Amino acid sequence: MNQLLQSWRFWALLSAGFAALTAILAKVGVTGVNSDVATFVRTVVILCLTAAILVASGQAQGLAGIPGRSAWFLVLSGLATGASWLCYFRALALGDAARVAPIDKLSVVLVAILGTTLLGETLSLSNWIGVALIAAGAVLVAYQG
């Protein structure tokens, strides 16, 4: 069990499952609600949940030890996340969850490109084929033809 909890694949699969639930629950939740208001409610819930986890696990003291550079990049990441969520909820308010979510997942393609160009990560030919298939799949799912 400990090995499973230390596996990035396990957590990535859980993330995908929760992201799928997020799309469906948010699509229902945003009905009749301004998308920016819906994003705010979601954000408050996430803030409360993560604060409770930090306090319950004794990790809250770690906040004071965040190095300046890390803090700066975490703030920028938070701004990007907020912008992403605002756009995502607006898209869900206007479109079908089954079409919005795959386009949102084009972030996988962008991360592959940015990870290799900005972070020096490497992907094999088969990895790039997978990235291309993700892009093609997202476009095909979103296509209304």
Residue, then its C-alpha position, 0 to 999 in steps of 0.5 A: m500500500n505504501q508503494l502505491l501511495q508513493s507512485w506518481r501514476f496512482w496520484a495522476l490517475l486519481s487527479a484524472g478521476f477527480a478532474a472528470l468529476t469536476a467537469i460534470l459537477a461544475k457543469v451542473g453547478v454553474t447552471g443558473v449561476n454566473s460562472d465567475v461566482a461559481t469559480f469563487v465558490r469552488t475556490v473558497v471550498i478548495l482553500c478551506l479543504t487544503a487549509a484543513i489538510l495542512v492543519a490536520s497533518g501538521q504541515a501548516q508551519g511549512l508556509a513560513g519556510i517557503p523560499g522567496r523564489s518558490a513563493w514567487f512562482l507559486v503566486l504566478s502559478g496561482l494566478a494562472t490557475g485562477a485564470s484557467w478556472l475562470c475560463y473553464f467555468r465560462a466555457l462550461a456555462l456556454g458549452d457541453a462538458a463533454r466538449v469543453a473538457p477535452i479542449d481544456k486537456l489540450s493543456v497536456v499538449l502545451v505542457a509537453i511543449l513547454g516542459t521540453t522547451l523551457l524545462g529541458e525535459t525529454l520525450s521519446l518519439s512514442n511520447w510525442i506520438g501520444v501527445a499528437l494523439i491527445a491533440a487530435g483526440a481533443v479536436l475530434v471530440a470538440y468537433q460538432g460535425 
